[in-house]
Amino acid sequence: MTVRFGARVAVDGIDLAVGPGEAVGLIGGSGSGKTTIALAVLGLLPAGARVTGSITVAGVEVVGADDRDLRRLRGRQVSFVGQDALTALHPLMTVGRQVSIPLRRHLGLSGRALTMAAVALLERVDLPVRVLRAYPAQLSGGQRQRVAIVFAMACRPALLIVDEPTSALDTTTQAGVLELLRTRHHTSLLLISHDIAVVSQVCARLVVVRQGRVVEQGNTTRVLARPTHAYTRELVAAAQALSGGTGAP
Ligand SMILES: Nc1ncnc2c1ncn2[C@@H]1O[C@H](COP(=O)(O)OP(=O)(O)OP(=O)(O)O)[C@@H](O)[C@H]1O
């Protein structure tokens, strides 16, 4: 895919595949095009953006699709969790009401079956049932992030895209969120981050982007041990410096 904002090419002929159940990490510095790739896959780029090429999710072509088809795809086949879970959740709706919407719309649940499904989702992320009656602002940052991810996975989408899931969290809470991302069952994951250490804890394959192009991709262990591109070496060195400077991140 290629994405242009006017004359500026933000994503330049990227060829990227995420297989069924696979977790792929998309890494790159600020402005490398990571969020633009995510928004293109979701069909959520702003009006001025022009996408060329092809993007398919669960066999459905996104480029040129109409709003109705895109709405059907989002939530059911592809879900997204952005950097700030507070913005992903409606501030004036309890957690319980919010989770009931996708469960009703996409899975057709109602009444007792719907309540039981909502409770089961919270149990999966070690959150007490009373969280269903809480408003997002009454939860901690880590609780909100877990709620947002578990909601995004509620309808068992084919693909989950998560953008910088842990940047605002302390190390312990971060570990909980990453553990949650590891237990996705059949859902594929595209995990976006500038932090190679975070992504390498969840993803078996890494794709490194710079200025809208893929500069390196491959098995996580291989990329960390023997990065071939200078830019990847910089990212690995930065992660090692942050983790105390010894060993792999
Ligand atoms: N709506 C827009 N209009 C014009 N240019 C944009 C728009 N959105 C993104 N860009 C440009 O596209 C390029 C890629 O931006 P993008 O947000 O995808 O990078 P990123 O890798 O996600 O960065 P970050 O890690 O800082 O979020 C940048 O040069 C940015 O300025």
The ligand as an ORCA input file, in Angstrom:
! r2SCAN-3c Opt
* xyz 0 1
  N      -3.588     13.818      8.516
  C      -2.354     14.024      8.038
  N      -2.092     15.020      7.167
  C      -0.849     15.206      6.669
  N       0.224     14.458      7.001
  C       0.026     13.455      7.876
  C      -1.257     13.185      8.444
  N      -1.137     12.124      9.275
  C       0.164     11.746      9.230
  N       0.852     12.532      8.388
  C       2.295     12.431      8.063
  O       2.572     11.104      7.681
  C       3.823     10.667      8.233
  C       3.624      9.413      9.054
  O       2.883      9.742     10.232
  P       2.383      8.629     11.270
  O       1.509      9.315     12.278
  O       1.808      7.495     10.532
  O       3.757      8.184     11.944
  P       3.993      7.252     13.226
  O       5.096      6.340     12.851
  O       2.718      6.648     13.670
  O       4.501      8.321     14.286
  P       4.308      8.358     15.902
  O       5.128      7.220     16.457
  O       4.876      9.698     16.271
  O       2.844      8.229     16.192
  C       4.381     11.840      9.015
  O       5.296     12.507      8.193
  C       3.162     12.692      9.302
  O       3.516     14.041      9.391
*
